[in-house]
């Protein structure tokens, strides 16, 4: 499952969620974000037991500020509402998948 989440529903969709949630902080103007987007989509299809969400940083300043996102793409892995791992910058699919599976 891949959702687009904003400041207004971040708490409900991410922070209050049980289990593993992967959040991709991105921007339309970010080249590496465009490179990682299809990888996130593939992983969302291949790991259905994990919830995936995308947060556009320019449109959602509250979530971006709260989690101190200063470089994008930033992938945050949440488990039961808490951040358990942060990956900054483009990473290969295998590396992201392993990071996610480590928290399942």
TIGU-869898 format. One line per 4 residues: their letters; for each residue x, y, z of N, C-alpha, C. Coordinates in pm, whole numbers, plus 50000, padded with zeros to 5 digits. Each point is the difference from the previous one (the first is absolute). Layout:
N
A) X/Y/Z/X/Y/Z/X/Y/Z | ...
% end
This chain:
104
XXXX) 50084/49883/50000/49916/50117/50000/50089/50124/50000 | 49975/50091/49908/50077/50125/49990/49903/50117/50008 | 50015/50081/50103/49913/50114/50022/50078/50130/49985 | 49929/50106/49965/50057/50134/50004/49944/50065/50127
XXXX) 50090/50037/50090/49962/50049/50132/50046/50144/50014 | 49918/50080/50070/50034/50139/50023/50001/50034/50148 | 50027/50126/50029/50003/50045/50139/49870/49969/50073 | 49887/50012/49930/49870/49983/50065/49970/49856/50040
XXXX) 50061/49901/49936/49971/49861/50037/50125/49919/50036 | 50114/50068/50021/50124/49930/50030/49989/49920/50130 | 49947/50061/50104/49989/49930/50129/49912/49877/49987 | 49884/50015/49937/49907/49888/49987/50056/49888/49914
XXXX) 50065/50035/49891/50048/49899/49905/50135/49939/50038 | 50083/50074/50073/50137/49955/50028/50024/49979/50149 | 49987/50106/50078/50038/49995/50141/49909/49912/50084 | 49874/49987/49963/49907/49919/50077/49983/49859/49943
XXXX) 50076/49967/49899/49987/49872/49931/50081/49891/50071 | 49942/49884/50013/50071/49883/50054/50073/49931/49886 | 50114/49942/50031/50077/49930/49898/50100/50092/49934 | 50050/49957/49884/50107/50072/49929/49940/50091/49893
XXXX) 50046/50125/50000/49960/50098/49900/50127/50063/49944 | 50011/50005/49869/50115/50061/49932/49954/50132/49941 | 50069/50109/50036/49962/50133/49954/50112/50057/49912 | 49964/50036/49879/50092/50061/49904/49975/50150/49997
XXXX) 50093/50079/50056/49994/50146/49993/50068/50041/49870 | 49929/50073/49913/50047/50029/49865/49954/50138/49955 | 50050/50042/49884/49955/50125/49936/49999/49981/49850 | 49914/50074/49932/49986/49987/49855/50127/50039/49926
XXXX) 50078/50092/50055/50120/50051/49934/50126/49917/50029 | 49987/49894/50078/50114/49921/50048/50029/49883/49906 | 50115/50004/49932/50038/49893/49908/50011/49863/50065 | 50074/49986/50111/50009/49869/50066/49864/49949/50048
XXXX) 49909/50092/50035/49865/49959/50041/49928/49932/49884 | 50019/50054/49880/49937/49940/49881/50060/49863/49970 | 50128/49983/50033/50065/49871/49977/49952/49894/50099 | 49972/50041/50123/49962/49903/50103/49850/49970/49998
XXXX) 49919/50088/49940/49854/49983/49999/49956/49864/49946 | 50050/49953/49884/49956/49869/49952/50044/49885/50090 | 50110/50018/50071/50045/49897/50094/49903/49991/50116 | 49957/50114/50051/49902/50003/50110/49870/49935/49954
XXXX) 49956/50030/49878/49877/49940/49947/50014/49849/49988 | 50115/49952/49951/50022/49855/49989/49996/49935/50138 | 50068/50059/50097/50002/49942/50134/49861/50000/50062 | 49921/50103/49974/49863/50005/50052/49918/49884/49945
XXXX) 50024/49964/49875/49928/49887/49940/50054/49866/50048 | 50131/49993/50026/50063/49874/50037/49993/49968/50149 | 49976/50101/50083/49991/49979/50146/49865/50055/50047 | 49891/49930/49971/49867/50054/50029/49969/50014/50150
XXXX) 50075/49931/50085/49974/50010/50143/50056/50129/50061 | 50072/50077/49921/50056/50128/50044/49925/50113/49930 | 49969/50104/50075/49934/50118/49944/50109/50096/49952 | 49984/50054/49880/50094/50096/49942/49928/50133/49981
XXXX) 50069/50108/50031/49941/50133/49986/50103/50095/49940 | 49950/50096/49923/50085/50103/49940/49955/50135/50057 | 50098/50082/50039/49972/50133/50053/50080/50100/49917 | 49931/50090/49931/50064/50103/49919/50043/50112/50096
XXXX) 50130/50023/50010/50053/50089/50104/49956/50146/49985 | 49990/50050/49878/49963/50140/49980/49855/50028/50035 | 49915/49900/49987/49857/50016/50029/49965/49964/50144 | 50093/49941/50073/49972/49951/50135/50111/50040/50097
XXXX) 50009/50130/50030/50111/50049/50082/49998/49951/50145 | 49883/49969/50055/49995/49958/50140/50068/49865/50020 | 49964/49901/49920/50063/49867/50013/50148/50009/49966 | 50032/50078/49898/50140/50017/49958/50083/50060/50113
XXXX) 49946/50101/50066/50071/50065/50110/50008/49910/50123 | 49890/49934/50034/49996/49915/50119/50108/49892/49994 | 50021/49943/49883/50097/49891/49986/50135/50050/49947 | 50016/50132/49998/50127/50064/49964/50057/49949/49868
XXXX) 49914/50000/49900/50042/49958/49867/50079/50114/49937 | 50129/49976/49977/50083/50104/49940/50056/49958/49865 | 49997/49871/49971/50044/49948/49870/49893/49905/49949 | 49982/49999/49869/49903/49908/49942/50064/49929/49882
XXXX) 49955/49880/49971/49896/49927/50072/50049/49954/50138 | 49908/50003/50095/50021/49938/50130/49891/49896/50018 | 50042/49878/50028/49906/49891/50026/50004/49972/50149 | 49885/50012/50066/49993/49970/50143/49916/49875/50017
XXXX) 50051/49908/50080/49927/49878/50032/49946/50015/50142 | 49868/49992/50012/49933/50008/50129/49955/49860/50040 | 50005/49972/50129/49941/49876/50051/49918/50038/50122 | 49871/49968/49994/49906/50036/50106/50008/50148/50035
XXXX) 50014/50084/49897/49996/50145/50018/50131/50068/50031 | 50107/49923/50020/50131/50059/50032/50099/49977/49887 | 50086/50097/49975/50103/49985/49897/50103/49899/50049 | 50024/49897/49918/50100/49898/50035/50121/50004/49908
XXXX) 49986/50063/49884/50114/50013/49909/49975/50114/49902 | 50107/50068/49963/49994/50108/49901/50107/49976/49895 | 49959/50008/49874/50092/49984/49887/49993/50129/49919 | 50115/50065/49983/50005/50128/49928/50070/49979/49866
XXXX) 49938/50054/49895/50059/49990/49867/49954/49876/49926 | 50036/49994/49872/49963/49886/49917/50072/49875/50049 | 49927/49890/50006/50056/49870/50035/49945/49896/49903 | 50077/49894/49971/49949/49894/49914/49883/49927/50066
XXXX) 49919/49939/49917/49881/49929/50047/50035/49897/50108 | 50104/49921/49979/50036/49894/50094/50032/50058/50139 | 50067/50112/50003/50035/50063/50128/49876/50050/50073 | 49909/50063/49927/49876/50047/50062/49915/49883/50049
XXXX) 49990/49897/49917/49920/49883/50039/50055/49936/50127 | 50131/49987/50009/50061/49940/50119/49974/50087/50123 | 50011/50131/49986/49973/50090/50112/49857/49983/50049 | 49905/49988/49908/49859/49982/50037/49980/49866/50067
XXXX) 50050/49894/49940/49979/49865/50054/50066/49982/50137 | 50103/50076/50029/50064/49992/50132/49905/50039/50112 | 49893/50072/49968/49908/50050/50103/49864/49930/49997 | 49988/49897/49920/49871/49929/49991/49992/49890/50105
% end
